[in-house]
């Protein structure tokens, strides 16, 4: 596992429109906006701050946190890993599955995890940067309820396909879709991996979740936290039509 330097995010903020989020050019190199243009008064500042990252069995996991006082409805992250001498190791843009780095319904103070397979190059990573595009915020006056669905860890199980995270998901309402993320750490509290899964048509009550990580983890790895995000805005995958009789 490798962990050397945490980089500050590069942020791109898209203006909100009545129909949802709009797309702006990606400033992935952190260049400042053109001179003579001031940021709008509603500009919430930096999008997410990179908190930590780690590599295990060729998978890079990055944990970011929302340090603003608003809920981030949706954003697409672009993860770039570089060596100590600034050589590119890997970028999430190289992969067809751009869904690896979507952020959904992230409230103030909450963490979110991205993961990208980097293969044998993982040991060369010294710096990780995250930029954002297609960003949509809740209105400044909105107060989001993040208590509708919660999850508690049950344990870890090793299998022939890797590691399985077991958790209990509890909901107090019908929810069309949720994203659950488990944050795995070593015995010192450092991030090892992030495991993410999506479930649809969640009904009130408690259900068991099985979250598959297709990588082995070192001995002593534990589930430090599980966060659940109701999916309210996802342009790439609209919420399903659910009935009250449909199971989890």
KAVENQUI-V178840 format. One line per field, one symbol per residue. phi: phi as a letter, one per 30 degrees, with the letter a starting at -180 (. if undefined). burial: # if it has 9 or more other C-alpha atoms within 8 Angstrom, else .. Layout:
phi = ???
burial = ???
This chain:
phi = .babaccddccbccddbdckcccbddcdcidddediccddddediedbcdcaaabbhicccbccbdcdcbcddaacdbcbcbddciddcabdddcddddebdcbhcdeidcbccbbdciddedddbbbcbcbbhcbcdeeddcdcccdbbbbdclcbdbdckccccaccbbcadbeabccbcccbddcjddcaccbabbchdcekcbdcbcdcdbdbdejdbddabcbbddcbbedaedddccdcddd
burial = .##..#..######.#....##.#..##.................#######################.##############....#####.....#.##########.######.#..##..##############..........#####.##.....###########.#############....######..######....#.###.###...##############....#.........
